[in-house]
Amino acid sequence: MKAGIHPDYREVVFHDVTSDFKFLTRSTMAGGSKETVKWEDGNEYPLVKIEISSASHPFYTGKHKIVDTSGRIDKFQRRYAR
């Protein structure tokens, strides 16, 4: 592999904000806003906030709930209102 052309591959904590579920994994993402979080092992890792994960997705939970994060449902209803 060429040196200097690949992104850093490091440990990152992903935080599902809808279900308050966090998990530690490796990723090339550095974190959206330079936030860090102290993990169970005492180390600090970059934090990446996400809206849907296996803890909140209907396929994995078996519960149907509507997650409207950016007003998509309201926009659809206004567009196709009769």
Number of C-alpha atoms within 10 A of each C-alpha: 5 5 5 7 7 9 10 11 11 13 17 22 24 24 20 19 14 15 14 11 15 18 12 15 10 11 15 12 17 20 17 11 10 9 13 16 16 12 13 8 6 8 9 15 19 20 24 20 17 14 16 16 18 12 15 21 18 14 10 10 10 9 10 10 9 9 14 10 8 8 9 11 13 10 11 10 10 10 9 7 7 5
